[in-house]
Amino acid sequence: MDKPNVILICADEWRGDALGAEGHPYVQTPHLDELAGKGARFRHAYSATPTCVPARVALFTGQSQERHGRVGYQEGVNFDDVHPVTLQGEFRKAGYQSQAIGKLHVYPERSRVGFDDVILHDGFLHFARKEHKRDFKFFDDYVPWLRRQPGVTPDEEYFDHGAGCNSTVARPWDKPERLHPTSWAGTQAVEWLYRRDPTRPFFLYLSFHRPHPPYDPPAWAMDMYLDLPAFKRRLGDWENHYESVRTDGNHQLAFGKLSEAVTHRARAGYYGLMTQIDFQLMRLIEALNEFGLADDTILAFTSDHGEMLGDHDFYRKAVGYEGSARVPLIVCPSPNDASATRGAVVDEVVELRDVMPTLLELAGVPVPESCDGKSLARFVRSAAADPQEPWREWLHGEHVYFGQSLQWVTDGHIKYLWASEWGTQELFNLDDDPGELHNLAPLQEHAGLLALWKGRLIADLTGREEGFVHDGELVTGVPVVTMLSHARARMTG
């Protein structure tokens, strides 16, 4: 077997700053930090469409939202019909055994979308679908497994503890830790190593539902973070732009004020879920060593999007601010790859669509022309492509949210954001102001910088069917139905 194995680990809703290696003051991720030291960590990695469905399309197809057409959260789009070329499909064509374990969040739910097989646990997002008439236990693999375990009743649900899948309410897991969805995913990955085809290299997509709510880590993991300094609201000078969508006190809110005590517990639950996942990754790495596979396996870790977690009174995701749009990205070539760099910290701006061409190139598999992402191999291999070849100057992101399109552009150092209905603008210097507290857009001394970055967004939106640009200027008031209909037309070609 002359091709390396590849494992892509995707967590759900993991902020880009929440790693020990990033200097986070509280989160403990020792095993991810060690992985970063053996490969490359990308400091300015983003999800250009930061919610579950469109982000995973970018990850699987290697395409920007302009190309894959998912500019917001839309359920019920048949994945195979509009996205036939995938990362997992290309590995499969190259002779790899291709396996998914955990969350896919595609439609229809049990679609294999290019994988040889899927062991599925999407969480319970599907319960919110009005059009969904089937019982969750019949298409999910985790819930039937749970009900077969000793001491568990035949009608048990893993959300019996009452913490919701989009709620800020946090509490410890109410069952033995081995029954937690995070532990289940780790168990399934280790057991799959026994059942894989040993004559072929493999591509494993291990996708954890957490730290997405419910914030329900095992008690030991939540206890690690309950004694942190009390959470304090941190507001900038621009949140008034969102006053019309404020819903104070709602525990499933997107924007509004919550009790600081509630957010403090949510933060403890969120961080605890991260540490629990970190421990499961060590479990997987130890299993690779025991099977003699570690030296020939490429490992990558990322997330579909972040979590605002109270920053600027925002919760959840879908906005272009750092807590939501920035994600962790670690790429670790196989230990026997003599050309690999170790412990690199990369400053260029990168995106989820870059993962597909990166992993394919590192494995020696051709990158399909359908990809418009760029391989990151030049940053993780000293003998990779010519480093003088220019990298992208900036990244364009967007998401339909709050009844409009929230647009943004950044290079990881400066960020410009524009709301298509309200016409509001924010401009941040992320180097000086990583918390995005001070909006430079209204300040005359930054007029030149504002013009530069607004011009970059105009360049990205010029020619778009929605009509965001007319006569070289941004246009407000484009109806959401127009945005989504044009996006759907791009998807179907």
C-alpha positions in Angstrom: 0.0 0.0 0.0 1.9 3.1 -1.2 -0.8 5.8 -0.5 -1.2 7.3 3.0 -4.4 6.9 4.9 -6.3 10.1 5.5 -8.5 11.1 8.5 -10.5 14.3 8.4 -12.0 15.2 11.8 -14.7 17.8 11.8 -16.3 19.2 15.0 -19.5 21.1 14.9 -19.5 24.8 16.1 -15.9 25.0 17.3 -14.6 28.6 17.5 -11.2 29.2 15.8 -9.7 30.7 18.9 -10.6 27.8 21.2 -7.4 25.9 21.3 -4.6 25.9 23.8 -2.2 26.3 20.9 -4.0 29.5 20.0 -3.3 30.9 23.4 -6.8 30.6 24.7 -6.8 31.4 28.4 -9.2 28.6 29.5 -9.8 25.9 27.0 -7.6 22.8 27.5 -6.9 20.9 24.3 -3.6 19.1 24.9 -3.9 16.5 22.2 -5.0 18.9 19.5 -2.1 21.2 20.5 0.3 18.3 20.1 -1.2 17.5 16.7 -0.6 21.2 15.7 3.0 20.8 16.7 3.4 17.9 14.3 1.9 19.7 11.4 0.6 23.1 10.4 -1.9 25.3 12.2 -3.8 28.0 10.2 -4.4 31.1 12.2 -6.8 32.7 9.8 -9.1 29.8 8.7 -12.7 30.7 8.0 -16.0 29.2 7.1 -17.3 31.4 4.2 -20.9 30.4 4.9 -20.9 29.7 8.6 -23.8 27.3 9.3 -23.9 23.5 9.1 -25.4 22.8 5.7 -23.5 25.3 3.4 -20.2 24.9 5.3 -20.3 21.1 4.8 -21.0 21.5 1.2 -17.8 23.7 0.9 -15.9 21.0 2.8 -17.1 18.1 0.7 -16.9 19.9 -2.7 -13.9 22.2 -2.4 -16.0 25.0 -3.8 -16.8 28.6 -2.8 -20.4 29.6 -2.2 -20.4 31.5 -5.6 -19.8 28.1 -7.2 -21.7 25.6 -5.0 -24.7 28.0 -4.6 -25.4 27.5 -0.9 -25.6 31.1 0.4 -27.6 30.3 3.5 -29.1 27.5 5.5 -31.4 25.5 3.2 -32.7 22.0 4.0 -34.2 19.6 1.5 -31.8 20.1 -1.3 -30.8 16.7 -2.8 -27.0 16.7 -2.3 -26.1 14.2 -5.0 -28.1 16.0 -7.7 -26.3 19.3 -7.3 -22.9 18.3 -5.9 -21.8 15.1 -7.7 -18.0 15.6 -7.3 -16.8 15.3 -3.7 -13.7 14.8 -1.6 -14.8 11.4 -0.5 -15.8 10.4 -4.0 -12.4 11.3 -5.4 -10.7 9.2 -2.7 -13.0 6.4 -3.5 -12.2 6.7 -7.3 -8.5 6.5 -6.3 -9.0 3.2 -4.7 -9.5 4.3 -1.1 -12.1 2.8 1.3 -14.2 5.9 2.1 -16.1 5.9 5.5 -18.1 8.5 7.3 -18.8 8.3 11.0 -21.0 10.9 12.8 -22.7 14.0 11.4 -23.2 14.5 7.7 -26.2 16.9 7.6 -27.1 16.2 4.0 -30.4 15.4 2.3 -31.8 12.8 2.0 -30.4 11.8 5.4 -29.0 8.4 4.6 -27.4 9.5 1.4 -23.8 8.3 1.2 -22.7 11.3 -0.9 -19.6 9.5 -2.2 -18.7 7.4 0.9 -18.6 3.6 0.7 -20.6 3.6 4.0 -22.0 6.0 6.6 -22.5 5.4 10.3 -24.8 8.3 11.0 -25.6 10.6 13.9 -26.8 14.0 12.8 -28.0 15.1 16.2 -31.7 16.1 16.5 -31.8 19.0 14.0 -34.2 16.9 11.9 -36.9 17.2 14.5 -37.3 20.9 13.5 -38.2 20.0 9.9 -41.8 20.5 9.2 -41.7 18.3 6.2 -40.0 15.4 8.1 -42.5 12.7 8.9 -40.2 9.8 9.7 -39.2 8.6 13.1 -35.6 9.7 13.9 -34.6 6.3 15.4 -35.2 4.6 12.0 -32.5 6.5 10.1 -30.1 7.5 12.8 -27.5 4.9 14.0 -26.8 6.4 17.4 -30.3 6.2 18.9 -30.9 2.5 18.1 -27.4 1.8 19.5 -28.2 3.7 22.7 -31.4 1.7 23.2 -29.6 -1.6 22.9 -27.1 -0.8 25.7 -27.4 -2.4 29.2 -29.5 -0.4 31.6 -31.1 1.7 28.9 -34.9 1.5 28.3 -36.2 0.7 24.8 -37.7 4.2 24.4 -34.7 6.1 25.8 -33.7 9.4 24.1 -30.4 11.0 24.6 -32.0 14.4 25.0 -34.1 13.2 28.0 -32.0 15.6 30.1 -34.0 18.6 28.7 -31.1 20.6 27.2 -32.0 21.8 23.7 -30.1 21.5 20.5 -30.0 25.3 20.0 -30.2 26.4 23.6 -27.8 28.2 25.9 -29.0 26.1 28.9 -26.2 23.8 30.0 -26.1 20.8 32.3 -23.9 17.7 32.7 -24.6 14.5 30.7 -27.1 12.4 32.6 -26.0 8.9 31.5 -22.7 6.9 31.7 -20.0 8.7 29.7 -19.6 5.8 27.3 -23.2 6.5 26.1 -22.5 10.2 25.2 -22.6 10.9 21.4 -19.0 12.1 21.5 -17.8 8.8 23.1 -20.0 6.8 20.7 -18.3 8.5 17.7 -14.9 7.7 19.1 -15.9 4.1 19.8 -17.3 3.7 16.3 -14.1 5.0 14.7 -11.9 2.6 16.7 -14.2 -0.3 16.0 -14.2 0.5 12.3 -10.4 0.2 12.2 -11.0 -3.5 13.0 -13.5 -3.9 10.2 -11.9 -1.9 7.4 -10.4 -3.5 4.3 -6.7 -3.9 5.2 -5.7 -4.2 1.5 -6.7 -0.6 0.7 -5.8 2.8 2.0 -8.7 4.6 3.8 -10.3 8.0 4.0 -12.2 8.4 7.3 -14.4 11.4 7.9 -15.0 11.5 11.7 -17.6 14.1 12.4 -18.5 15.0 16.0 -21.9 16.6 16.7 -20.5 18.6 19.6 -19.6 21.2 20.9 -22.8 22.2 19.1 -25.6 22.4 21.8 -26.9 20.8 23.8 -24.2 21.9 26.2 -24.1 18.6 28.0 -20.5 17.3 28.6 -19.8 14.7 31.2 -19.7 16.2 34.7 -15.9 16.0 35.0 -15.5 18.1 31.8 -18.0 20.7 32.8 -16.6 21.0 36.3 -13.2 21.9 34.7 -14.7 25.2 33.6 -17.4 26.2 36.2 -14.8 28.0 38.3 -13.6 30.3 35.6 -13.9 34.0 36.1 -17.5 35.1 35.8 -18.6 35.9 32.2 -19.0 39.6 31.6 -20.8 41.1 28.6 -18.4 42.6 26.1 -19.9 45.1 23.7 -18.4 47.2 20.9 -19.5 50.5 19.5 -21.6 49.1 16.6 -24.2 46.5 18.0 -27.0 49.1 17.6 -27.0 48.0 14.0 -28.9 44.9 15.1 -31.4 46.4 17.6 -34.3 45.5 15.4 -33.6 41.8 15.8 -32.9 41.8 19.5 -34.7 39.2 21.6 -33.4 39.6 25.2 -33.9 36.7 27.6 -34.7 34.1 25.0 -32.5 31.0 25.7 -32.5 30.1 22.0 -31.8 33.6 20.8 -29.5 34.7 18.0 -29.0 38.3 19.3 -29.9 39.7 22.7 -29.0 40.0 26.3 -28.9 36.9 28.5 -28.2 36.5 32.2 -24.4 36.5 32.7 -24.9 33.4 34.9 -26.6 31.5 32.1 -23.9 32.4 29.6 -21.2 31.4 32.2 -22.7 27.9 32.5 -23.1 27.7 28.7 -19.4 28.6 28.3 -18.5 25.8 30.8 -20.6 23.3 28.9 -19.2 24.4 25.6 -15.6 24.2 26.7 -16.2 20.9 28.5 -17.5 19.4 25.2 -14.3 20.5 23.5 -12.1 18.9 26.1 -14.1 15.7 25.8 -13.6 15.6 22.0 -9.9 16.3 22.5 -9.7 13.2 24.7 -11.5 11.1 22.1 -9.0 12.2 19.5 -6.2 10.9 21.7 -8.1 7.6 21.9 -8.2 7.5 18.1 -4.5 8.3 17.8 -3.6 5.6 20.3 -5.7 3.1 18.2 -3.8 4.1 15.1 -0.5 3.4 16.9 -1.8 0.0 18.0 -2.8 -0.9 14.5 0.5 0.2 13.1 -1.2 2.9 11.0 0.0 6.1 12.6 3.1 6.6 10.5 1.2 6.3 7.2 -1.9 8.5 8.2 -2.6 12.2 7.4 -4.7 13.9 10.1 -6.7 17.1 9.7 -9.0 18.8 12.1 -11.5 21.6 11.5 -15.1 22.7 12.2 -18.0 23.8 10.0 -18.3 27.1 11.8 -17.8 28.8 15.2 -20.1 30.0 18.0 -20.5 33.6 19.1 -21.1 32.5 22.7 -22.2 35.9 23.9 -19.7 38.1 22.0 -21.5 41.4 21.3 -24.7 39.8 22.6 -24.7 37.3 19.7 -25.2 33.6 20.1 -25.0 30.7 17.6 -23.5 31.4 14.2 -24.3 32.6 10.6 -22.7 36.1 11.1 -19.3 37.2 9.7 -17.8 38.1 13.1 -14.8 36.1 14.3 -16.6 33.9 16.9 -18.9 32.6 14.2 -16.9 32.6 11.0 -13.4 31.7 12.1 -12.7 28.0 12.6 -9.7 25.9 13.7 -7.7 24.2 11.0 -4.8 21.8 11.6 -3.2 19.7 8.9 -0.7 17.1 10.0 1.1 15.1 7.2 1.9 11.5 7.9 5.0 11.1 10.2 6.8 9.3 7.4 6.4 12.2 5.0 10.0 13.5 4.9 9.0 16.7 3.1 6.5 17.8 5.9 7.1 20.9 8.0 6.4 20.5 11.7 4.9 23.1 14.0 4.2 25.6 11.3 1.9 28.5 12.1 0.4 29.9 8.8 -0.7 33.5 8.5 -2.5 33.4 5.1 -6.3 33.5 5.0 -7.8 30.1 4.1 -11.2 28.6 3.9 -13.0 25.2 4.3 -13.0 24.8 0.5 -9.2 24.5 0.7 -9.4 21.3 2.7 -10.4 19.1 -0.3 -7.6 20.0 -2.7 -5.1 19.9 0.3 -5.9 16.4 1.4 -6.0 15.1 -2.2 -2.6 16.6 -3.1 -1.0 15.3 0.1 -2.3 11.8 -0.7 -1.2 12.0 -4.3 -4.7 12.0 -5.7 -5.6 14.3 -8.6 -7.6 17.4 -7.7 -10.7 17.7 -9.9 -11.3 20.8 -12.0 -14.6 21.4 -10.1 -12.6 22.7 -7.1 -12.0 26.4 -6.7 -10.4 26.0 -3.3 -6.6 26.1 -3.2 -4.3 23.4 -1.9 -2.5 24.2 1.4 0.2 21.7 0.7 2.7 24.5 0.1 2.4 25.4 3.7 2.8 21.9 5.2 5.4 20.5 2.8 8.8 22.2 2.3 9.0 20.7 -1.2 5.5 21.6 -2.3 4.4 24.1 -5.0 6.3 27.2 -5.6 5.9 29.4 -2.5 6.3 32.5 -4.7 3.0 31.8 -6.4 0.6 34.4 -5.0 -1.9 33.4 -2.4 -5.4 34.9 -2.3 -5.4 38.5 -1.1 -8.7 38.3 0.7 -11.7 35.9 1.4 -15.3 36.6 0.6 -18.0 35.3 3.0 -21.8 35.7 3.2 -24.9 34.2 4.8 -28.6 34.9 4.4 -29.7 35.8 8.0 -32.1 38.2 9.7 -34.0 38.6 6.4 -31.0 39.8 4.4 -27.6 38.9 3.2 -24.8 39.5 5.6 -21.7 40.0 3.5 -18.0 40.3 4.5 -14.5 40.2 3.2 -11.2 39.7 5.2 -7.6 38.8 4.9 -7.4 37.8 8.6 -6.0 41.2 9.5 -8.7 43.7 8.3 -12.4 42.8 8.0 -15.3 44.7 6.3 -18.9 43.7 6.8 -22.1 45.0 5.0 -25.7 44.1 5.7 -27.7 44.1 2.4 -31.1 45.3 3.8 -29.9 47.9 6.4 -26.8 49.1 4.5 -24.8 49.1 7.7 -21.0 48.8 7.5 -18.3 47.7 10.0 -14.6 47.8 9.5 -12.2 46.2 12.0 -8.5 46.1 12.3 -8.2 42.5 13.7 -4.5 42.8 14.6 -5.2 45.8 16.9 -8.7 44.8 17.8 -9.2 41.0 17.7 -12.4 41.3 19.7 -14.0 43.5 16.9 -15.0 46.2 19.4 -14.2 49.3 17.5 -15.9 50.1 14.1 -13.5 52.1 12.0 -16.0 52.7 9.1 -17.5 56.0 10.4 -14.1 57.5 11.1 -12.7 59.9 8.5 -9.1 59.0 9.2 -9.9 55.4 7.9 -11.8 56.5 4.8 -9.1 55.2 2.5 -9.1 51.8 4.2 -12.9 51.7 4.1 -12.9 52.4 0.3 -10.3 49.7 -0.3 -12.2 47.0 1.5 -15.6 48.1 0.3 -14.2 48.0 -3.2 -13.1 44.4 -2.7 -16.6 43.4 -1.7 -18.0 45.2 -4.7 -15.6 43.4 -6.9 -16.7 40.0 -5.5 -20.4 40.8 -5.9 -20.3 42.5 -9.3 -22.2 40.4 -11.8 -24.1 38.4 -9.2 -27.7 37.7 -10.3 -29.1 39.0 -7.0 -28.3 42.6 -8.0 -26.1 43.5 -5.0 -24.1 45.9 -7.2 -25.3 48.6 -9.6 -23.1 51.1 -11.4 -20.2 50.1 -9.2 -22.1 50.7 -5.9 -23.6 48.4 -3.3 -27.4 48.2 -3.5 -29.6 47.7 -0.4 -33.0 46.1 -0.2 -32.5 42.9 -2.4 -35.4 40.6 -1.3 -34.3 37.4 0.4 -36.5 35.3 -2.0 -34.4 36.8 -4.9 -31.2 35.8 -3.2 -32.3 32.2 -2.5 -33.9 31.7 -6.0 -30.7 32.8 -7.7 -28.6 30.6 -5.5 -30.9 27.6 -6.3 -30.5 28.4 -10.0 -26.7 28.3 -9.6 -26.9 24.9 -7.8 -29.0 23.3 -10.5 -26.9 24.8 -13.3 
